[in-house]
Amino acid sequence: MRVLIAAWIGIAALILAACQGTRPAKPGSPPIVVLVGVDGWRWDYPDRFEAPALLRLADRGVRSDGLIPVFPALTFPNHYSLVTGLRPARHGIVSNTMLDPAIPGRFSLANTAVTSNPAWWGGEPIWQTAARQSVRSGTMFWPGSDVAIGGMYPTYWRPFQHSLPPAARTDQVIEWLRLPEAERPRLITVYYSDVDSAGHDAGPESQAVREAVAREDHELGRLVQGVETLGLGSRVHWVVVSDHGMAPLSGDRLIVLDEYLDPGAVEIVDTGPWLTVNPLGTSAETLYASLAGKHPHLRVYRSEELPARYGLAGHRRLPALVALADEGWYVVTREQLARRDASRSWGGAHGFDPAERSMHGLLVAAGPRLEAGRRVPPVENVHVYELLCAILGIAPVPNDGDFAVVRPWLR
């Protein structure tokens, strides 16, 4: 009878594991995940430029033909969607620059006094999901990781410092992996930004981007070698992602806002691939009429009338008017043009429609639990959170991703 009961218990455990979609790690060797974020790394850079370390990981893992960003295709909304599985309408980071009538200050990349306010950040990032299930984490930079979201920080974290060299970021990750088992984080994030900076400065097909790809690929190679040297190769899983791609700009493709309205008479929140603006001393309808249909490469919407596929219509953190430039076009003011060094290249930008191929980012995942040599079609980035939870063996909180999308990638 005892043998029969034990057998039934074993069968039940297997059924439960299958239903949950994850398998428990072997005792004494729980999986480790290193989430590598390479800002602005377009989906086709590994083939266009030399990235041997990344391609070696792709050969022994899963590579997507593109990671589709959420709208808007900007840094903060997409990095936060990657670690929450939520679209911006639910996690609240709807742009790199935002206003909220209920929160003082202007949220922007440079304004850390405002961005560090947890009131901006909704949802539950992966390091919180991990902590609630007794899994330690270390974040070597990631948007939101240096904010006490829900009153919590990662186990180990560093305040963002743009000037910190990529090598120093790599060194910190290896130091965390060197910690004794009882102290070592099992979820680690690391963020590199050289490729994005080069893409903005010189454009996505430039020599500067080629060199930045080589530098970041070198750091990825150092990480992999560090893991092997520490004897952790059988436990570490790599998930390499980017937030968006990059499209080339040109001085011949500018939309000068002053030709349609007085920039000093409105509140401009964002310019570039998209324009977000509030009326000042006039009505939203008057503002809409001044821009709608005036330029063939600018689509203008009242905030509440944004197309449903963008998922942000009427969000309280969007200004009254949202205008989207066609790929490669750029909204500027005359004042911005006057301040700009005319000798500089226009370089590149992101923030265009996420459906554009140039906006698609990178996804490569490799490790013991992942299929080897698998190539998959482009996938939305909200599914990455489910993948991270599945590898770590932790239960995800409700999110906009779907485990069925990533299930076939797992052994």
ROROSE-578083 format. One line per field, with one value per residue (C-alpha): residue in one letter; residue number from 1; x, y, z. Coordinates in pm, 1 decimal, padded with zeros to 6 digits. Layout:
BEGIN
r <- [A,...]
k <- [NUM,...]
u <- [X,...]
v <- [Y,...]
w <- [Z,...]
//
This chain:
BEGIN
r <- [M,R,V,L,I,A,A,W,I,G,I,A,A,L,I,L,A,A,C,Q,G,T,R,P,A,K,P,G,S,P,P,I,V,V,L,V,G,V,D,G,W,R,W,D,Y,P,D,R,F,E,A,P,A,L,L,R,L,A,D,R,G,V,R,S,D,G,L,I,P,V,F,P,A,L,T,F,P,N,H,Y,S,L,V,T,G,L,R,P,A,R,H,G,I,V,S,N,T,M,L,D,P,A,I,P,G,R,F,S,L,A,N,T,A,V,T,S,N,P,A,W,W,G,G,E,P,I,W,Q,T,A,A,R,Q,S,V,R,S,G,T,M,F,W,P,G,S,D,V,A,I,G,G,M,Y,P,T,Y,W,R,P,F,Q,H,S,L,P,P,A,A,R,T,D,Q,V,I,E,W,L,R,L,P,E,A,E,R,P,R,L,I,T,V,Y,Y,S,D,V,D,S,A,G,H,D,A,G,P,E,S,Q,A,V,R,E,A,V,A,R,E,D,H,E,L,G,R,L,V,Q,G,V,E,T,L,G,L,G,S,R,V,H,W,V,V,V,S,D,H,G,M,A,P,L,S,G,D,R,L,I,V,L,D,E,Y,L,D,P,G,A,V,E,I,V,D,T,G,P,W,L,T,V,N,P,L,G,T,S,A,E,T,L,Y,A,S,L,A,G,K,H,P,H,L,R,V,Y,R,S,E,E,L,P,A,R,Y,G,L,A,G,H,R,R,L,P,A,L,V,A,L,A,D,E,G,W,Y,V,V,T,R,E,Q,L,A,R,R,D,A,S,R,S,W,G,G,A,H,G,F,D,P,A,E,R,S,M,H,G,L,L,V,A,A,G,P,R,L,E,A,G,R,R,V,P,P,V,E,N,V,H,V,Y,E,L,L,C,A,I,L,G,I,A,P,V,P,N,D,G,D,F,A,V,V,R,P,W,L,R]
k <- [1,2,3,4,5,6,7,8,9,10,11,12,13,14,15,16,17,18,19,20,21,22,23,24,25,26,27,28,29,30,31,32,33,34,35,36,37,38,39,40,41,42,43,44,45,46,47,48,49,50,51,52,53,54,55,56,57,58,59,60,61,62,63,64,65,66,67,68,69,70,71,72,73,74,75,76,77,78,79,80,81,82,83,84,85,86,87,88,89,90,91,92,93,94,95,96,97,98,99,100,101,102,103,104,105,106,107,108,109,110,111,112,113,114,115,116,117,118,119,120,121,122,123,124,125,126,127,128,129,130,131,132,133,134,135,136,137,138,139,140,141,142,143,144,145,146,147,148,149,150,151,152,153,154,155,156,157,158,159,160,161,162,163,164,165,166,167,168,169,170,171,172,173,174,175,176,177,178,179,180,181,182,183,184,185,186,187,188,189,190,191,192,193,194,195,196,197,198,199,200,201,202,203,204,205,206,207,208,209,210,211,212,213,214,215,216,217,218,219,220,221,222,223,224,225,226,227,228,229,230,231,232,233,234,235,236,237,238,239,240,241,242,243,244,245,246,247,248,249,250,251,252,253,254,255,256,257,258,259,260,261,262,263,264,265,266,267,268,269,270,271,272,273,274,275,276,277,278,279,280,281,282,283,284,285,286,287,288,289,290,291,292,293,294,295,296,297,298,299,300,301,302,303,304,305,306,307,308,309,310,311,312,313,314,315,316,317,318,319,320,321,322,323,324,325,326,327,328,329,330,331,332,333,334,335,336,337,338,339,340,341,342,343,344,345,346,347,348,349,350,351,352,353,354,355,356,357,358,359,360,361,362,363,364,365,366,367,368,369,370,371,372,373,374,375,376,377,378,379,380,381,382,383,384,385,386,387,388,389,390,391,392,393,394,395,396,397,398,399,400,401,402,403,404,405,406,407,408,409,410,411]
u <- [00000.0,00279.8,00450.1,00123.4,00062.7,00418.8,00376.6,00055.0,00223.4,00508.2,00265.1,00067.7,00386.4,00478.0,00129.3,00142.6,00483.1,00360.5,00049.6,00256.0,00482.7,00804.2,01015.3,01182.5,01559.7,01768.2,01843.8,02158.8,02180.6,01905.9,01918.4,02073.7,01953.2,02166.7,01945.3,02163.6,02008.6,02185.4,02010.1,01933.0,02074.0,01868.8,01760.9,01989.0,02311.3,02452.7,02458.0,02539.2,02832.7,03069.8,02929.9,03095.4,03012.0,02644.3,02628.9,02789.0,02512.5,02251.6,02393.8,02340.7,02011.2,01708.0,01726.1,01427.4,01417.3,01316.0,01191.4,00887.5,00878.9,00572.7,00446.6,00619.7,00948.6,01149.7,01395.4,01208.1,00870.4,01033.2,01290.3,01015.0,00783.4,01062.3,01083.2,00712.4,00543.9,00306.0,00225.4,00275.5,-00094.1,-00073.5,00271.8,00245.8,00581.8,00428.6,00732.6,01083.1,00928.1,00594.0,00362.4,00102.2,-00154.9,-00131.7,00251.2,00473.4,00757.4,00840.5,00954.3,01259.0,01575.7,01794.5,01562.0,01642.5,01482.7,01149.1,01209.1,01305.7,00951.3,00785.7,00448.2,00543.5,00620.4,00332.5,00330.0,00576.7,00925.8,01093.0,01326.8,01019.7,00859.3,01185.1,01218.8,00867.7,00976.3,01310.0,01522.3,01801.5,01862.9,02136.1,02078.9,02379.2,02150.7,01802.5,01534.3,01337.5,01586.5,01716.5,01364.7,01187.2,00896.4,00639.6,00879.4,01139.9,01480.5,01665.2,01892.6,02197.1,02172.3,02361.9,02218.5,02238.8,02561.3,02575.9,02950.8,03038.7,03236.1,03093.7,03390.5,03309.6,02950.8,03074.2,03313.8,03029.9,02822.7,03117.7,03175.2,02816.7,02854.5,03166.3,02965.9,02907.0,02597.3,02403.5,02465.0,02481.9,02189.8,02009.3,01864.6,02110.9,02050.3,02316.3,02259.5,02490.1,02420.5,02709.3,02524.5,02226.7,02451.7,02643.2,02320.3,02187.0,02513.3,02604.6,02311.9,02245.7,02472.6,02775.8,03126.4,03054.8,02777.1,03001.1,03263.0,03004.5,02864.4,03216.4,03270.7,02945.9,02993.6,03337.5,03176.8,02925.1,03216.9,03382.9,03064.7,03039.0,03404.4,03365.6,03076.9,03276.6,03579.5,03358.3,03223.0,02866.0,02818.1,02576.5,02347.4,02358.2,02096.4,02152.1,01868.9,02007.6,01754.9,01729.9,01455.7,01418.9,01604.0,01717.9,01626.6,01842.6,01755.8,01828.7,01827.7,01598.8,01329.0,01244.4,00902.5,00953.0,00682.7,00701.0,00553.1,00220.0,00200.8,00387.1,00594.4,00596.2,00215.4,00189.2,00340.4,00569.8,00645.9,00826.8,00959.6,01140.0,00979.0,00667.4,00532.0,00330.0,00187.0,-00070.8,-00258.2,-00183.1,-00440.9,-00630.9,-00845.7,-00730.2,-00949.5,-00773.9,-00439.2,-00556.5,-00678.7,-00342.1,-00158.6,-00398.2,-00344.9,-00085.3,00219.0,00202.1,00446.1,00285.7,-00019.8,-00196.7,-00432.6,-00626.0,-00486.2,-00813.0,-00824.0,-00486.4,-00524.4,-00624.0,-00310.6,-00096.4,-00285.7,-00253.0,-00561.4,-00665.4,-00396.6,-00373.9,00002.9,-00032.3,-00072.3,-00384.3,-00226.6,-00002.8,00152.9,00356.5,00614.7,00663.9,00979.8,01288.7,01107.6,01172.0,00976.4,01188.6,01145.3,01347.6,01499.1,01624.7,01772.8,01948.0,02110.3,02226.7,02577.5,02508.5,02821.3,02690.5,02529.4,02160.9,02240.9,01947.4,01642.9,01384.3,01028.9,00867.6,00580.0,00678.6,00554.1,00845.4,01117.5,01384.7,01229.9,01262.7,01520.4,01724.9,01639.8,01884.9,01838.2,02067.0,02128.1,02060.7,01682.9,01664.9,01649.9,01968.1,01987.3,01624.1,01525.7,01185.2,00982.0,00963.3,00799.2,00655.2,00875.9,00600.8,00656.6,01014.0,00892.3,00719.9,01040.9,01247.6,01001.8,00990.3,01370.0,01398.8,01114.2,00911.2,00543.4,00474.6,00220.5,-00059.2,00083.9,00027.0,00265.2,00168.2,00370.9,00242.3,00461.8,00787.3,00699.7,00833.2,01174.7,01223.3,01361.5]
v <- [00000.0,00245.0,00175.2,00239.9,00567.0,00681.6,00604.8,00804.6,01097.5,01090.4,01085.1,01374.5,01577.9,01523.3,01625.7,01938.3,02038.5,01989.4,02199.7,02479.6,02476.4,02470.2,02198.0,02224.6,02259.1,01969.2,01990.6,02189.6,02337.6,02596.5,02779.3,03124.1,03380.9,03665.0,03914.4,04127.0,04446.8,04605.2,04934.3,05014.2,04686.9,04629.9,04275.1,04251.9,04383.4,04034.9,03952.9,04303.0,04349.9,04113.3,03971.6,03630.1,03589.6,03660.2,03431.1,03148.9,03184.8,03188.6,02864.9,02686.5,02850.2,03033.1,03336.2,03541.9,03723.0,04031.5,04144.5,04365.8,04666.3,04803.2,05145.6,05385.4,05230.6,05417.2,05308.1,05332.4,05190.7,04889.1,04805.4,04810.6,04595.2,04338.9,04289.8,04318.5,04152.3,04449.3,04696.8,05066.1,05131.4,04897.4,04970.3,05345.0,05422.4,05553.4,05749.8,05864.1,06203.0,06225.5,06443.9,06318.3,06552.4,06359.4,06353.0,06661.8,06716.3,06610.4,06250.5,06242.4,06037.5,06308.2,06402.7,06132.8,06333.3,06268.2,05924.7,05787.0,05850.2,05503.5,05659.1,05655.9,05284.2,05034.7,04657.1,04412.4,04383.4,04042.8,04117.4,04164.5,03845.7,03667.4,03818.9,03712.3,03355.8,03373.3,03424.8,03683.7,03934.0,04173.9,04459.6,04617.0,04893.3,04852.1,05120.1,05102.5,04887.7,05181.8,05282.2,05145.1,05010.5,04866.8,04959.3,04708.9,04716.5,04421.2,04231.7,04400.3,04709.3,05014.5,05362.0,05432.1,05597.0,05650.9,05719.4,05383.3,05193.0,04868.0,04673.0,04790.4,04673.2,04332.7,04314.2,04376.7,04092.1,03852.8,03968.3,03882.8,03541.2,03481.4,03515.0,03203.5,03004.9,03141.3,03500.7,03470.4,03623.0,03384.2,03666.3,03923.2,04208.8,04413.0,04706.5,04838.0,05156.4,05207.9,05075.7,05305.7,05609.5,05531.0,05475.8,05815.6,05992.0,05832.1,05621.5,05245.9,05161.0,05354.5,05251.4,05388.0,05132.7,04855.5,04944.6,04970.6,04628.1,04485.4,04641.7,04512.5,04170.8,04161.5,04225.8,03949.4,03718.7,03819.5,03736.6,03393.8,03321.2,03438.9,03199.5,02909.0,02994.7,02990.4,02646.9,02776.6,02698.5,02413.9,02646.6,02986.7,03084.1,03384.1,03606.7,03885.1,04149.1,04502.6,04756.0,04871.4,04914.2,05225.6,05405.4,05652.3,06021.9,06292.2,06669.4,06632.0,06465.9,06725.6,06844.7,07196.0,07256.7,07637.1,07619.2,07513.0,07670.1,07889.0,07653.5,07916.8,07910.8,07537.7,07291.6,07060.9,06739.9,06543.3,06602.6,06368.7,06062.7,06154.8,06485.6,06512.0,06853.4,07026.8,07348.5,07665.9,07944.8,07775.3,07466.3,07115.8,07137.0,07450.0,07281.5,06971.7,07180.8,07356.1,07026.5,06762.9,06693.6,06967.1,06746.5,06426.3,06242.3,06334.8,06152.3,06358.3,06218.1,06341.9,06135.9,05944.5,05857.7,05683.9,05361.8,05064.8,04869.4,05118.5,05040.0,05387.0,05580.2,05832.0,05743.4,06011.4,06050.9,06133.6,06499.2,06610.4,06569.2,06291.1,06314.1,06031.0,06086.6,05832.6,05622.9,05836.9,06170.6,06390.5,06668.9,06966.7,07332.4,07616.9,07675.1,07315.2,07358.3,07678.9,07507.7,07213.2,07184.2,07203.6,06998.9,06694.6,06400.3,06353.3,05996.7,05779.4,05758.2,05521.1,05585.3,05518.1,05273.4,04940.9,04758.7,04902.4,04641.4,04895.8,04926.9,04556.3,04463.4,04157.5,03835.0,03549.8,03299.8,03007.3,02770.2,02419.8,02454.9,02605.6,02435.2,02458.0,02607.9,02719.1,03016.5,03170.4,03446.9,03797.6,03798.0,04072.1,04167.2,04130.7,03752.5,03776.5,03805.1,03465.3,03314.3,03448.8,03311.7,02971.9,02934.5,03043.7,02813.0,03091.5,03171.7,03485.7,03745.6,03824.6,03999.1,04065.0,03792.0,03436.4,03136.7,02939.6,03160.7,03068.2,02713.7,02553.4,02712.5,02512.5,02162.0]
w <- [00000.0,00092.5,-00241.6,-00426.8,-00239.5,-00306.5,-00675.7,-00693.9,-00515.5,-00768.3,-01061.7,-00911.5,-00871.5,-01236.9,-01351.6,-01135.1,-01272.6,-01627.7,-01563.8,-01415.7,-01719.6,-01515.9,-01363.2,-01025.5,-01038.0,-00914.2,-00541.5,-00473.3,-00823.1,-00870.7,-01203.4,-01238.4,-01492.2,-01629.2,-01811.3,-02040.7,-02174.3,-02473.0,-02537.7,-02900.4,-03043.7,-03358.6,-03443.9,-03750.2,-03593.5,-03513.4,-03886.3,-04011.2,-03772.4,-03592.8,-03268.2,-03218.8,-02848.1,-02908.1,-03211.0,-03011.5,-02753.2,-03031.6,-03176.7,-02846.0,-02761.9,-02899.4,-03126.5,-03234.1,-03567.2,-03373.9,-03035.8,-03095.6,-02862.5,-02691.6,-02793.9,-02773.1,-02888.1,-02624.0,-02355.1,-02025.1,-02136.7,-02300.9,-02036.5,-01778.2,-01991.9,-02028.0,-01650.5,-01566.3,-01863.6,-01867.0,-02140.8,-02057.3,-02001.1,-01700.7,-01558.9,-01616.3,-01781.1,-02102.6,-02222.9,-02136.0,-02055.8,-01873.3,-01672.1,-01427.5,-01273.9,-00945.6,-00916.6,-00891.4,-01135.3,-01489.9,-01532.9,-01760.3,-01799.5,-01646.6,-01360.9,-01106.1,-00826.6,-00999.2,-01152.2,-00809.2,-00684.2,-00666.2,-00749.3,-01118.6,-01127.4,-01137.5,-01167.4,-01016.0,-01169.1,-01181.8,-00888.8,-00666.6,-00796.1,-00714.6,-00365.8,-00266.0,-00345.9,-00161.7,-00473.3,-00444.7,-00722.6,-00833.5,-01077.3,-01243.7,-01377.2,-01521.9,-01546.1,-01221.7,-01031.0,-00826.8,-00718.7,-00409.3,-00614.8,-00378.1,-00097.6,-00223.3,-00392.3,-00547.5,-00305.8,-00461.0,-00678.4,-00798.2,-00866.5,-01239.4,-01352.2,-01727.6,-01720.9,-01561.9,-01829.4,-01968.2,-01827.3,-01473.9,-01516.8,-01628.6,-01334.3,-01087.9,-01231.3,-01202.2,-00843.8,-00755.4,-00917.0,-00705.1,-00383.4,-00171.6,-00261.2,00034.9,-00080.0,-00459.5,-00655.2,-00890.1,-01096.9,-01230.5,-01472.5,-01649.6,-01882.3,-02157.2,-02354.7,-02600.2,-02905.8,-02847.5,-02801.9,-03121.0,-03312.9,-03207.6,-03286.3,-03618.4,-03740.9,-03739.7,-04033.2,-03911.8,-03819.7,-03471.2,-03423.9,-03557.4,-03295.0,-03015.9,-03109.7,-03087.5,-02742.4,-02597.9,-02755.8,-02593.4,-02254.2,-02317.9,-02395.9,-02068.1,-01879.7,-02039.5,-01972.0,-01612.4,-01559.6,-01701.8,-01486.4,-01177.9,-01270.2,-01310.4,-01678.2,-01605.8,-01411.1,-01579.0,-01836.6,-02061.8,-02180.8,-02401.6,-02503.9,-02633.4,-02584.9,-02945.0,-03272.8,-03458.1,-03782.9,-03978.3,-03977.1,-04233.2,-04241.1,-04544.1,-04333.9,-04070.0,-03957.6,-03818.7,-03561.8,-03585.1,-03935.3,-03785.1,-03438.3,-03191.7,-02968.8,-02694.7,-02676.8,-02596.2,-02348.1,-02542.5,-02354.3,-02626.6,-02976.7,-03215.9,-03370.8,-03175.6,-03053.7,-02733.2,-02649.1,-02427.9,-02508.6,-02311.9,-02323.5,-02605.2,-02651.5,-02737.5,-03048.8,-03170.7,-03114.2,-03300.5,-03594.3,-03622.7,-03681.3,-03815.7,-04184.2,-04221.2,-04297.9,-04506.9,-04275.7,-03942.4,-03806.9,-03543.5,-03277.9,-02983.1,-02695.0,-02647.0,-03018.1,-03049.4,-03251.1,-03034.3,-03133.7,-02941.1,-02620.9,-02468.3,-02577.8,-02315.8,-02062.9,-01793.9,-01849.0,-02217.0,-02316.0,-02501.0,-02843.2,-02975.1,-03322.1,-03476.0,-03747.4,-04023.7,-04001.8,-04052.1,-04007.2,-03704.5,-03532.5,-03421.2,-03329.5,-03476.6,-03133.4,-03123.9,-03472.0,-03367.2,-03067.8,-03274.1,-03418.8,-03793.2,-03870.9,-03683.9,-03858.7,-03787.2,-03684.1,-03586.7,-03363.2,-03224.0,-03108.5,-03445.3,-03490.0,-03322.5,-03633.4,-03832.6,-03876.9,-03786.1,-03439.2,-03358.6,-03097.6,-03005.7,-02823.9,-02766.0,-02483.1,-02400.5,-02112.8,-01982.2,-01987.5,-02335.8,-02673.2,-02878.3,-03228.0,-03235.0,-03455.7,-03389.7,-03557.3,-03410.7,-03068.0,-02847.2,-02555.3,-02291.2,-02307.0,-02171.1,-01809.4,-01842.3,-01979.6,-01689.6,-01432.9,-01603.9,-01603.7,-01240.7,-01138.9,-00977.8,-01018.0,-01224.5,-01119.3,-01369.2,-01673.2,-02043.5,-02160.1,-02249.3,-02131.2,-02432.9,-02655.3,-02478.3,-02365.9,-02690.6,-02625.4,-02305.0,-02290.2]
//
